[in-house]
Amino acid sequence: MTTPRALLLLTTCPDATSAERISQTLVSEGLAACVGRLPGLHSTYRWQGRIEQAREYQLLIKASFRHKDALMERIVALHPYEVPELLILNVDDGLPAYLHWLDETSDTHEAE
């Protein structure tokens, strides 16, 4: 099994403020190369035995695979939810120039 080249992490946030804070922190700390924020998500889910509904922001976090553990730890620390959504999709292939950019951007974190 080969190591993935990059990651796409998915998480949701309850509001624009937390979505912006998490996005800005991950990119400024060099853990993510880019975070896309999608407002207007309507979520239906079961929490503590009840069916809940919420409006949320979906975050699409693009990063180098080597930051997987640090990203998970940082997102949990920053997130307002008790149990945040945190799904990781491994990226095995893509535009070579984009994958190179992800790695190059993540070098910022390595140097610190």
Secondary structure, DSSP 8 states (H G I E B T S, - for coil): ----SEEEEEEEESSHHHHHHHHHHHHHTTS-SEEEEEEEEEEEEEETTEEEEEEEEEEEEEEEGGGHHHHHHHHHHH-SSSS---EEEEE----HHHHHHHHHHHHHHHH-
